[in-house]
């Protein structure tokens, strides 16, 4: 599924948005979190928190680059 379609799912409050995000970006986001935290369980928790943060921030935000948006969320959550 294309990023714009996934963002539209978030805007429509369709819960499949999280499933589609996970299917497309889970490995990428987990790697980012693991590089910061060096612990797989903490990394999984950070990635799950990323999905929740994405759900809560769209709308009102509509990211033009979903991958970069998710990466930033994951990085910030992992650092905190």
Secondary structure in CASP SS format (residue, H / E / C, confidence):
PFRMAT SS
TARGET T0000
AUTHOR 0000-0000-0000
METHOD secondary structure of the structure
MODEL  1
X C 1.00
X C 1.00
X H 1.00
X H 1.00
X H 1.00
X H 1.00
X H 1.00
X H 1.00
X H 1.00
X H 1.00
X H 1.00
X C 1.00
X C 1.00
X C 1.00
X C 1.00
X H 1.00
X H 1.00
X H 1.00
X H 1.00
X H 1.00
X H 1.00
X H 1.00
X H 1.00
X H 1.00
X H 1.00
X H 1.00
X H 1.00
X H 1.00
X H 1.00
X H 1.00
X H 1.00
X H 1.00
X H 1.00
X H 1.00
X H 1.00
X H 1.00
X H 1.00
X C 1.00
X C 1.00
X H 1.00
X H 1.00
X H 1.00
X H 1.00
X H 1.00
X H 1.00
X H 1.00
X H 1.00
X H 1.00
X H 1.00
X H 1.00
X H 1.00
X H 1.00
X H 1.00
X H 1.00
X H 1.00
X H 1.00
X H 1.00
X C 1.00
X C 1.00
X C 1.00
X C 1.00
X C 1.00
X C 1.00
X C 1.00
X C 1.00
X H 1.00
X H 1.00
X H 1.00
X H 1.00
X H 1.00
X H 1.00
X H 1.00
X H 1.00
X H 1.00
X H 1.00
X H 1.00
X H 1.00
X H 1.00
X H 1.00
X C 1.00
END
